[in-house]
Structure formats: C-alpha cells, structure tokens
Amino acid sequence: MGTKEKEQKTLNGIQSAVLLLLIVAAVAVCIRFKVGGPMIGLFFSWLIIYVFCIVLKIDYEHVKEGAFDALKVVLPTMTILMAIGVLIGTWMASGTIPTIIVYGLKSINPAFLLTFTLIFTAVLSLVTGTSYGSAGSAGVAMMAIGNAMGINPGMVAGAVICGAMFGDKLSPFSDTTNLAPAVAGAKLGDHIKSMLWTTLPPMIISIIFFTVVGIQQTNGGYDPGDLNIYIDYLQGAFHIGWTTLIPAILIIALLMFRVGAFEALGIGAIAGALVAIFVQGVDVRSILKVCYDGFTSDTDIAVLKSILNRGGMASMLQYVAIITFAVGMGGMLDRLGVLNNILSVFIKRINSDGSLGEMCGNGARCICRYGYETGLSGPTQTVETTAGLVTGTRIDRRQYRVQLNSPTVIRLHEAPVVEGKAWPCAYVELGSPGLPHAVVPYPGLADADPQALFQLGKAMRSHPAFPKGANVNFYEPTGPDQVLEKTFERGVEDFTLACGTGTGSVVAVLTLLGQVSGQGVQVSMAGGVLTIDVARTGDRITGLWLTGPTNLVAKGEVFDEELPPSFSPCG
C-alpha cells in the first residue's frame, strides 16, 4: 500500500466509537485519581491513537501531522497565555496591581463590583478592540479586587469575560468585527448596527444579573474592617502612587493604537519589570525569577497571600499543556475520520423544523450540476441519500435529470377524514426508508383559498392514516400530460416552491390511474415546471425520472493561503 493510500485510510463508525471511549476513560481515570487532571489523560490519548494506527495499519505520521496543523491555529492563544502569566508576575512586583487594589477598595462599593467590572471591561474592549487584552489587563486587576472583597472569583471572571466579549463584538478596532463585513461584502457601520440587536439585550440582562448577584453576595458577607487591614498592608509593602500605574496606562494606550494583544501584554510586562526595579527596588535577578515563577509575598494574611502569590510563565504551563494535547488530539481525530463519523450521525438534509430529510430530488439535481461544473464528476454521477442512491445526468448547461428512488409502497385508495369530510387520495413511499407522500386530487386548485388549503395540508400532513407523516401533494390535471401541483412539505410545515419527489409521486399515481401517459409529463408549481418520465410494468412502477432546470445564484471561493498556487480542490 502506497503512502497516499495510507493517508486516505480512516476509521469506521465502530472503531471511532471504541477510540473515543478509550480516550474518555483515560481522562476520567486521571481526574478521578487527581493526578494531573485532564492533562495526563490527554497526553495518553496521543499514545492510544498511536496504538490504533499501528494495529489498523494507518499511517501515523500523516495522522500526527493533523495534530500539528491544528496546533498552528491555537498557537497565538498559547503565546498570549504565557504573556499574561509574565504580566501578572511583574505587575505584582511593580505594585501596579496592589495600587489598583488599594484604589479599588477605597472607592468601589463591594455590592456593585461585579457591575463595575462588567461595564469597565466592556468599555475597555470597545475602545481597544481586543477581548484578550482587556481580560489580561483590567480583568487581572478586577479579579484581585474581587478576591480581597470576598466576591466569588467565578462571578468576577464571568463579569470580565462578558464585558470583554461585548466590547470586542462591537468595536470598530476589532479584527473580527472588521473581518465579518469584509467577507460578506457589507459596510462596517451596517454590521455594527446589526450586531446591536443581538448584543445589547444580553448586555442589559448581564448588567441586571451581576447587579443582583453582587448585592446578594455582599449582604453581610464582608467586613469593612478587613478591607482597612488589606489597605494598610499593601501601602506598607509597596510604594503606592501614580508611577506604579504607568504599566496599566501604557498597555491601554497600546491596545487603543491597535498593537497586537501579545505584543501589548509583553510590553506591559516589561514596563512592570522596570517599575519594579526603579520604584519598588527589586533587583534584576529577582524580577527575572518573578517572570517565570510568579510573585511571592511574605504576608501572613491569607486573603492577601492568595491575591499576591500568583503569576509567572510557569503558572500557565498547565493550561498550555492541556490546550496542546487536546487540540492536537482533535486534529488527529479529524485525520482519522472520527469527527466525520460523529457528524454523519447527525448531519443530513435538515428541514426548517430541525427534522432530517431523507432525500430531495431538486437538491440532487443541483448537486449534480455542481459536481460537473467543478470537475468533481462527469456528466453522469451518483448521489448518496438516506433513502438510497440517486443517479443524475447532465442534459445541457442548466437542465439535469435524476432518477428518483423507486416507489416501495403505493396505495391508490386512501380516504383520511379531516373535520368530518373524507378526502380520497393515494399514498406513496419512495426509496427505503420511504419518503411518504399523500397524493390528493383537488379540483379548482389554481383558485383555491390559500388559508383553507394550508389548514387542510397541515391536518393531512400528520393524519393517523399516515404514521410516518407525509408530504401532502395537491394536484389538478390541466391538460394532456399537464398537471398543476402544490405541496405542503413535512418538516418545512408550509407550502414549498417545488418538490421533486412529490412531483414524481403524483405522476406515478396518475400513470397507474391512466390519467397521464407517464412520458414527458409537465408538472407546474410555484417554482417552475418539472418533467417526469415513468417506467411501468403492469401495475408496478419500476422507474421515475425527474428533469428540470438549475439556476446558479451565487459563486464564491474558499482557499488556504498556505497551499501552493497550483493546488486545486478538484484535483
């Protein structure tokens, strides 16, 4: 087996399930025994994948490349985490965070700290255009203040994240805010205005939520005397003044001038180190140690010790390790086809109500045109559907012909009762599992009352006579081999412009009833005219063909700039 064949080999559904169970078990065992948390389990997941590849003779090197490709995407995030770790350490040593804590304890009412944090980080991310930078600067300080006030750190973190995301979504300085309208061909201002409808309501709800939670958490939950003790210690241990705020002011200015998050955080960390050396009197060796190991305080006050003893690059290594092994594992699972196997269980043709559609005749024609024009297939191709294989053929540039799934059930004489009236009709299922269709004659269909027809279609769609539900195809012959059709489609729960399988079911029934020839039958619908040809042997339908036009409405390009210019996705 050549290298290319090995690279294309993937796991089947059962193999994918077994692999996932083993990985989950490895992670669960490590968490259960409290040995490294998920990190060690994720580490072992790579080894489990390696064993799978060896046993099943899959090219492991190709699979491992998937891990490295995936890691490229999260590399910026990991560098930012490292920068935040260094920044926290130097800002502690410089007195920047202690100064913010002191000012915050003196001026901020603990009951409204969460609300203040939410609004402050929102404004900061709005004017700087970065959620990472806002969380890594203001967020760090607000977490420390909240800890000193006895506020649940999870709530403070939630307020930081909510505020940072709000501002980032609406900021004209944000890369993602600019990218979205650029890709869609819209104006930046219009995009921001449209985002207000989905962003402002959650922000208002968040303000109310964090205000209520903040008041509840501080009702008798903190001692103002303790806050004075914290303030006195910090003022004694650090030089508190405007000079120690220089790193914080600098990083905000850098972010406002759209300097990258990593670069801004790194410069902010260096500024903190310089302030620590020249203002707090920390020696160079000590500040370098702080950059890696974090800041350590000699205080005996438990709350302050938990606030001050933190930071350093080492504090982020665990998170970086988790991201590395988790994301890398995801890339390998993608190469092995595991993710596709999972998605294939859920992703089919999805209706507007969330239900799955077995097959779409008109959709198959469109797929055939796409396949031909992109070079993925020739003029004749096969489309796999849940209801079975469908063969499509190109007739000309716009006209395509597909062979629909043959009828597996035909009952010509049904009479479901709706509001006391029996409606004679036929019932057809195409393919296996069968696509159910109720074929209902309706004289005067062209002038039928839309509301009355809608209510009838809705009632018949879920009538007990059709246990699987049914697409309700109302029809009226209008001439020799000419039919008018209107289809109430299940899942859509409304009338559709055209239904290929419904059209085939109508013509199949009319052919058996002798009302049409079965050859070149023209069916008119709101979306246009489709042609049906029927193959019949006695009272059995052995073949159905659907012919109709396709219409190109949009064309775009998806590319990867890392691929060579000669690469073609159709090659």
C-alpha angles and dihedrals in degrees: 000000000000126000093255092054091049091052091054095050113106139173123270124230097272093046090049091051092050092049093050092048091053092049093048090048092051092051093044093051092052092049092046093053093040095234110143095327115240092335096081092043091052089048090056090048089072090054091048090053089049091055091049091053093049094047095045094040095241120156101257093190090061090048092048090052086062089061092052092046090053092048091057088068096055098037092098090053092052092050090051091052090053091048091051090052092053092044093053091051096050093042089056092049092045093052092240096125093038089053092050089048092052094048090043094050090049097047111024121081105227090222090065100035093107092050092047091048092051094050095040095053091043092055092044094051090044094057095038101038096224130104093186093053094046093049092045094051113026092023093058092052095046091050089055093048091048091050091053091050093050095247117154104265091216090060093048090049089049091053091049093051094044092050094044093050093047094055094042092054094054102031116115086210095059118106093217092048089054095041097056098059091038091058093042094046093241133130120264093232093051091049093052091047091052091048090057090072092061099030106044098055093054089046092053090047090049092051091052092044097049092044092054093043092046093053091047094050095051100043097118090331099116138045116226088207090062090054090057090052090053092048093049092050095048092048089051097045098043138035101249117202147100093290091066089056092061094095091052093047091046096052092049090051091048092051091048089054087053098249109164118271094243093046093046092048091047093051089045089053092050090049088052090051092051092049089049090053100042102031106028096033097236114159122236096249091053094049091051088052089050090053090061107025099029132235121311124198126201093215120128092208104109096209094050092044090056090049100045103035099078146083131067131123091270091063090064098047094089092055091046090051092051092049091047097052096036097049092040090051089052091054091051093048088052092053089049091054093242094127092049090050090053093046093046089065090061109023115079129121101316122207125217091261091055095256122130122253118218097209142342118207095197090044089054090054090052092049090052092053091048091048093051098044094047093048095245091123144003128254090287120051143157124237119201115221134171089254094051142280120324122199118212131193132194114233100174139327095301105013118086130173126206131185106232123217108279118250113269095179128031123171111174099188117056126141114187114186117231118182091342096311125107116224113203110218145138131251123219134179120194121204129343119316082032125238103227121226131177108206107204126183111221118182113213092022093153092061098034119137105260094216094048091047091049093052092048092048091048092051095046093044090070099026115144088239087071106050093183093047118244146232103244111223113192113194143177126188109235101179144330105330089347121122135175114213137184119183128203101201123209113232090025087058092204141065115293129212091240139354117197098190091044091052090051091049092051094050092044090056094044090049092054090047090051094240095120134027094237092231121104094345110180115218118191121207136162090269096051141274126320128189123222128195120190131203110205134185110186108303092344129093109220100175143016125193125191120200127182147130127281124209126208108221104165141013129191144160132240115192144165112221091207092064119091116262091246093060115115122189087213095051 
